[in-house]
Amino acid sequence: MFTKDGILKIIIESGSKGTTRSEIYKKKTKEKEIVNTIVQSLVDEGKVIEKGKRLFAKEKLQELPVKGSTTKEEFAKLKDFIEFKTIVEKKLQEIDELRGLLYQLKNEIDRAYDYINDVFIYLKEPSHKKVGNIDVESLRMIYDNLNAIHNFGDSVPIPIFKDEVKKQFDISDEEIDKILLDLDNKEIIYLQTLDNPKDFSDSNRGIKFEGRILYFITWMKREY
């Protein structure tokens, strides 16, 4: 019957060539499940590394005797190589994660740059005044700014959007509601229904429409 020490010894004695689970239990198929369980335990404990379908010893390679012409120096080299490979793989994973964060940061910087650029154009344009009639581009700039600052994921809450619009324009909530419903009808924006209004304390400031409460804005069309 196979034991953990016995299987570990077999794997160590396999040297740099390694061995497989089937080579361990050979024709003793009844022992297959036991071998698989013990091998998995050795892998979990960090004593064995499984590369492909081959098993290699990782820890305490010099403590057990080996067969054949394989030397302790070869075992030490194998151990160093496996440890080095593990470190490299971990660093590559960290690099991939960092690359993803940099890509996300770049997108946020690009959006912030576009917004700042739009603001300068907006400030230079004399026709933009705080009046009841608001052009679509001004609303889009407010939407993009809120999205960039708060990371709403392209679903900006209508109450927050209204507050920001009213900071820049002399306009009521009701007038903003009419404008947003018109833009939704033209498929420039998409107004999302709030499934459970009780989850949001300011849901009463959403748009009440046909028995529903519209609470989120998603900008759909960038060219008009």
C-alpha positions in Angstrom: 0.0 0.0 0.0 1.3 3.5 -0.9 2.3 6.0 1.8 3.0 9.7 1.5 6.7 9.2 2.3 6.9 6.3 -0.2 5.4 8.3 -3.0 7.6 11.4 -2.2 10.6 9.1 -2.4 9.6 7.8 -5.8 9.1 11.3 -7.1 12.5 12.4 -5.7 14.2 9.4 -7.2 12.7 10.2 -10.6 15.2 13.2 -10.6 15.0 15.8 -13.4 12.9 13.5 -15.6 10.1 13.5 -13.1 7.4 10.9 -13.0 3.6 10.6 -13.5 0.8 9.4 -11.3 0.2 6.4 -13.6 3.9 5.5 -13.4 3.6 5.4 -9.6 0.6 3.1 -9.3 1.5 1.3 -12.6 -1.0 -1.6 -13.0 -2.4 -1.3 -9.5 -5.4 0.6 -10.7 -7.1 0.0 -7.3 -4.5 2.2 -5.8 -5.1 5.0 -8.3 -7.4 7.1 -6.1 -5.1 6.8 -3.1 -2.1 7.8 -5.2 -4.0 10.8 -6.6 -5.0 11.9 -3.1 -1.5 11.6 -1.7 0.1 13.4 -4.7 -2.4 16.3 -4.5 -1.6 16.5 -0.8 2.1 16.7 -1.6 1.4 19.4 -4.2 -0.7 21.4 -1.7 2.1 21.2 0.9 4.6 22.5 -1.6 6.8 19.4 -1.6 5.9 18.4 -5.2 5.4 20.5 -8.3 3.3 19.2 -11.2 4.3 20.4 -14.6 2.0 19.2 -17.3 1.4 15.6 -16.1 4.9 15.1 -14.7 5.7 15.3 -11.0 8.9 16.8 -9.6 10.2 17.0 -6.1 10.6 20.6 -4.8 11.6 20.6 -1.1 14.2 18.5 0.9 15.6 16.9 -2.2 18.9 16.1 -0.5 17.4 14.4 2.6 16.3 11.2 0.8 18.6 8.7 -1.0 18.3 8.5 -4.8 18.8 5.7 -7.2 20.9 5.6 -10.4 23.6 8.2 -11.4 21.6 11.3 -10.4 23.7 13.4 -8.0 22.8 15.7 -5.2 24.2 18.6 -7.2 21.7 17.8 -10.0 18.8 17.8 -7.5 20.0 21.1 -6.1 20.1 22.6 -9.6 16.6 21.3 -10.3 15.3 22.8 -7.0 16.9 26.2 -7.8 15.4 26.1 -11.3 11.9 25.3 -10.0 12.1 28.1 -7.4 13.4 30.5 -10.0 10.6 29.6 -12.4 8.0 30.1 -9.6 9.4 33.6 -8.9 9.4 34.5 -12.6 5.8 33.4 -13.0 4.7 35.4 -10.0 6.5 38.5 -11.3 5.0 38.1 -14.8 1.5 37.9 -13.2 2.2 41.1 -11.2 3.4 42.7 -14.5 0.1 41.7 -16.2 -1.9 43.1 -13.3 0.1 46.3 -13.4 -0.4 46.6 -17.2 -4.2 46.3 -16.6 -4.1 49.0 -14.0 -2.1 51.3 -16.3 -4.5 50.7 -19.1 -7.4 51.6 -16.9 -5.6 54.7 -15.6 -4.9 55.7 -19.2 -8.6 55.5 -20.1 -9.5 57.7 -17.1 -6.8 60.2 -18.0 -8.0 60.3 -21.6 -11.6 61.0 -20.4 -10.4 63.7 -18.0 -8.3 65.3 -20.7 -11.3 65.3 -23.1 -13.5 66.9 -20.5 -10.9 69.6 -19.6 -10.5 70.3 -23.3 -14.3 70.6 -23.7 -14.4 72.9 -20.7 -11.9 75.3 -22.3 -13.9 75.3 -25.5 -17.1 75.8 -23.4 -15.6 78.8 -21.5 -14.4 80.4 -24.7 -17.8 80.1 -26.4 -19.8 83.3 -25.6 -23.1 81.7 -26.6 -23.0 79.3 -23.6 -25.0 81.1 -20.9 -27.0 80.0 -17.8 -30.4 79.9 -19.4 -33.3 77.4 -19.5 -32.5 76.1 -22.9 -29.4 73.9 -22.7 -27.5 72.4 -25.6 -26.9 68.7 -25.7 -23.2 69.0 -25.7 -23.2 70.9 -22.4 -25.2 68.1 -20.8 -22.8 65.5 -22.2 -19.9 67.4 -20.7 -21.6 67.4 -17.3 -22.3 63.7 -17.6 -18.7 62.8 -18.6 -17.3 64.9 -15.7 -19.5 63.2 -13.1 -18.6 59.8 -14.6 -14.9 60.6 -14.5 -14.9 61.9 -10.9 -17.1 59.3 -9.3 -16.5 56.3 -11.5 -20.2 55.6 -11.9 -19.5 53.1 -14.7 -21.5 55.0 -17.3 -24.7 54.9 -15.1 -24.9 58.4 -13.6 -27.7 58.8 -11.0 -30.3 61.4 -12.2 -30.5 63.3 -8.8 -26.7 63.9 -8.8 -26.9 64.9 -12.5 -29.7 67.4 -11.8 -27.8 69.0 -9.0 -24.7 69.5 -11.2 -26.8 70.9 -14.1 -28.5 73.4 -11.7 -25.1 74.6 -10.5 -24.4 75.8 -14.1 -27.8 76.7 -15.4 -30.9 78.4 -14.2 -33.3 75.5 -14.6 -35.8 73.5 -12.6 -35.9 69.7 -11.9 -39.1 69.5 -14.0 -37.4 71.2 -17.0 -34.4 68.8 -16.7 -36.8 65.9 -16.6 -38.4 67.0 -19.9 -35.0 67.4 -21.6 -33.9 64.0 -20.4 -37.1 62.3 -21.6 -36.7 63.9 -25.0 -33.1 62.8 -25.3 -34.1 59.3 -24.3 -36.9 59.3 -26.9 -34.3 60.3 -29.5 -32.0 57.5 -28.3 -29.2 59.9 -27.4 -29.3 58.7 -23.8 -30.8 55.7 -22.1 -32.8 56.2 -18.9 -32.8 53.1 -16.7 -35.7 52.1 -14.4 -35.1 51.7 -10.7 -36.2 48.2 -9.7 -36.4 48.9 -6.0 -36.8 52.6 -5.1 -36.5 51.8 -1.4 -32.8 51.1 -1.9 -32.1 54.8 -2.7 -33.0 57.6 -0.3 -33.3 60.1 -3.1 -35.3 57.9 -5.5 -38.2 60.5 -5.3 -35.9 62.8 -7.3 -35.8 60.4 -10.2 -38.1 60.9 -13.2 -41.6 59.5 -12.6 -42.8 58.1 -15.9 -45.7 55.8 -16.7 -45.7 54.3 -13.2 -41.9 53.8 -13.1 -39.0 55.7 -11.6 -36.2 56.4 -14.0 -33.0 56.8 -12.0 -29.9 56.3 -14.1 -28.5 57.9 -17.2 -26.3 56.2 -19.8 -25.1 58.3 -22.7 -25.5 56.3 -25.9 -24.8 58.6 -28.8 -21.7 60.9 -29.1 -22.5 62.4 -32.5 -25.7 64.1 -33.2 
